[in-house]
Amino acid sequence: MKTRLIIAAAGLAVLVMSVVALATPVEQFKFEVKNIKPDGRFTLFFTARTFDTTGAPPPNPVQSFIRLPAGATLRPQFLNKRFWCNGPMLRDSIDTRRTLSYRPFTKLVANLAPVIKELSKDKSKRGRTQLKNAQTCNRARIGGGTAQIDARENFPELKDLIPADFSIFFAKPAHGAVGGFTVLGAARETSPEVKQNPIIAGVHAVLPANFYNDPTPDGLYGYKLVLPPNTVNTITVSIAVLQVKTTGLTLLKGECLKQGRHGRCAKRQKKTLFWFTTPKCPASGRLSFQAFYDYNPPTADQTKLFELACPKFL
């Protein structure tokens, strides 16, 4: 009997070790294109999920990026300071104003009208600079979304995911990039997890992302979108669920591009332009996206593919 127990225990140990050895982070993502307009405009929905097969906090990738279909490129009309939102400056403009402190940070970045109104009262040089940036950010808004944050690595006492909201603005690209955007967000203040952990409520994140022109030899992909790191104010987190909606940027026909004297418009947009060019539809009739997750050893890197049917206008 004793021998059988020893054998059973040994077998169980081997099984447990096998399960641990097989544990791995699981990365899932998908795209959806909706509200397609004849002039090429559309709304893009992006969803991503991350979890570990053991139920523990998954390891964070050193870097992650998404490859876009070849031919999808940013138009030069949007690659200038008129659409470059300074994310850190916008966050500081909000955080340093007592008159704005009683409003949730996520609500303010989702609707900058109260921020712009408040900054317009400040006639100092700093105030004027912050006002101009807030107006630029308002013009450069490309989308927003929600996230479920797994912060157990830094806060073991947390049992549930932390809900967060964020807004996305076009921004000055990093060195070597063709375009960039900045993500401003924070944990949802009404959630029980945030109410019980005030330190979480005070974290207002500003995260960068950049597009690089990095075509693959097979001709399938052109731009590489390097995603923001999973570190917020030196705190490492894992994004368990990410849901993004982006309408991008549009220059409408007749829109004033430059103010002249006496408030008159000196230059107007000649035709409606969407911020991205549209790729040619492959013979397969489907556009391909590729996601890559680079992990530190011993966790293996992951490459994921996702395809969607070409929009009818392609």
Buried (B, 14 or more C-beta within 10 A) or exposed (E): EEEEEEEEEEEEEEEEEEEEEEBBBEBEBBBEBEEBEEEBBBBBBBBBBBBBEEEBBBBBBEEBBBBBBBBBBBBEBBBEEBBBBBBEBBBBBBEEBEEBEEBBBBEBBBEBEBBBEBBEEBEEEEBEBBBEBBBBBBBBBBBBBBBBBBBBBBBEEBEEBBBBBBBBBBBBBBEEBBBBBBBBBBBBBEBEBBEEBEEBBEBBBBBBBBBBEBEEEEEBBBBBBBBBBBEBEEBBBBBBBBBBBBBBBBBEEEBEEEEEEEEEEEEEBEEBBBBBEBBEBBEEEEBBBBBBBEBEEEBEBBEBEBBBEBBEEB
